[in-house]
Amino acid sequence: MNPTTWESGSPRERSPQLGATPARRLLVFQLMEGPIVRVPLHITVSGARQIGRLKKVGCLLVSEGQRILGLLSADEWNRAPDGDPVWMWMRRSIGDIQPDADAREALTAMVRQGTSFLVVSAGALVLGVVTERRLRHALGRTPPAAAAALASIDNDTDNDNSASDLPWAAAG
């Protein structure tokens, strides 16, 4: 019997530990939004809105040449004035993540970097975007770093900041 083929043996025989069930990891590529549409930095919100609707996407990457500068979501393009350039309303891009990264790692990275989205890329190839909103919905929990930060703010009586002032509390 060959334990490396799917057809041979029971799951217990193929598992490195008897009775062990592999934990199901939720990966970034399973949650990313795509296809990705880029718009130039100088385009107006009205133009971006039209592109988003024509392409049937919920967000647009804002770029200058090949460099990604931020993200403009349907929430932003729907509340922004038509004539404003997209750079005035975009959320700035701080980081990217590999498609095979764990979803919990991505959410923790967002909290640490103070951003509500990450560009999903494999080398120079942009594959999609993963948002904090989608990660939180899929994971159904608050990451430990965010929970600790919120707890410290709640316990700080001298601090007049509310949780909505925190970068990860913004809609993502």
N, C-alpha and C positions, 0 to 999 in steps of 0.2 A: 504494500500500500504506500502510495506517495502522498505525504502530508502537504505538499505544496499545491496540489491541484484541487479545484473546487469539488469535483465529483467524488473524491475519495474520502472515506471516513466521515465520522460525525463531527459537528463543530467542536466537541470536547477534545477529539483526537487532534484536530488542527490547531487548537489553542495552545500557546506556550505554557499556560497554567491550567490544570484541570478545572473545569467549571468556570473559568474566567470569561467574562463577556467584555469585549472591547468597548471602551467608552465612546459614545458617538460625539465627535467634535463637529461643531458648527464652524464652517470656514467662511472667510470673507467673500470669496467668489460666489458663494451660495446666496449672499445677501446684497451684492452690489447692484447698483442701478446701471443700466445701459440700454441702448447704445449711447455712446457719448457724442455730444455735439459741441463743438467749440465755436465761440464767437469772439471777435476781436474786442479789445479793451475799449475802443472808442464808439462802438455801436450804441444806439439809443435803446432805452428800455422797450419802447414800442417795437423796434426792429427785433429785439431779442424775444419778445413775447410772440411775435408772428413766427419766428423760426421755431421756437419751442412748440407752438401749437401745430405747425405744419409737420414737424418731425415727430410729434406725439411723444415728447419727453417731458419729464418733470423737473429737470435741471439742465443747465448749460454750463460748460466750463468756459471761463473767461481767460483768454490768453493774449500774450504779446509775442508774436512770432511763435516759436515752439515752447516757450515758457508758460506754464500754467500759473495764473495769478490768483484765481479764485473761482467761486461757484455762485451762480445766480439760480435760485429755485423759483418754482411757480409762485410760491408765497411772496417772494420779493418782487417778481415782475408784475404781479397783480396789484400790489399796493404802491408801487413806485410811479411817479409822474412819467408820462410818455416820453418827454423830451430829454430826461436825464440820461447821461451816459451810464452804462452798466457798471463801470468801476465804482460809482458812488453807492451802489446798492449790493454789490457782491460781498460774499463772505470770503475773507482772505484764506488762501491755501497755505497751510503750514507744513503738511507732511503727506507722505504716501505710504502705502503698505503693499506687501506681496499678496497675491490672490490666495495662497495656501495658508495664510496666517489664521490663527484662531480668532473667532469673533470677540471673545473676552479680551484678548490682547489688543485688538483694534480699539475697543471701547476704552480700555485703560490708557492707550496711547492718546486718544482724543482728549481725555480728561487732563492728562499731563501736559499736552501741548496747547490746551485751551482752544480747541477747534471743534466744530460740529460735523465735520466730514473729513474723509481721507480719500485721496486719489488712489485707486487700485491700479498698480502697474507691474509689469514684468520687464525689467530693464527699462528701455526707452519707450516701450509700447504701453500706452494708456488703455486699460481694459474697461474701466468703469469708475464709479464713485460709490462709496459706502457712507451712509449718513448715521449720525448718532441716533436719530429717531428710529431708523430701521433696526439698528443693533439693539437698542433698548427694548423694542417691541419683540424681537426674536428671542432675546435672552430673558426678558421678563424680570430684570433686576437692575439695581444700581451697582456699579463697580465699587470695590472697597475704597479706592482712593477718593471717589466722589462722595461716598457716604461719610468717610472720615472728615473730609473738608466741610461738608454741610454740617456735621455734628459740631465741629470746632467753631463754626460761625454762629450756630444756634446757641452755643454756650458762652459766646463772647458778648457780654452786655455793653461793652464800650463801643462795639462796632455797629454802625447803623445800616450796614449793607444787608440787603435781603438776598435770599437764594436766587432770585431772578437776576441779580447783578452778576452772577457767576457765568463764565463762558459756556459751561456745559448745561446751564439751565435754559439757555436760549433754544428756541425751536430749531430743530435740525432737520 
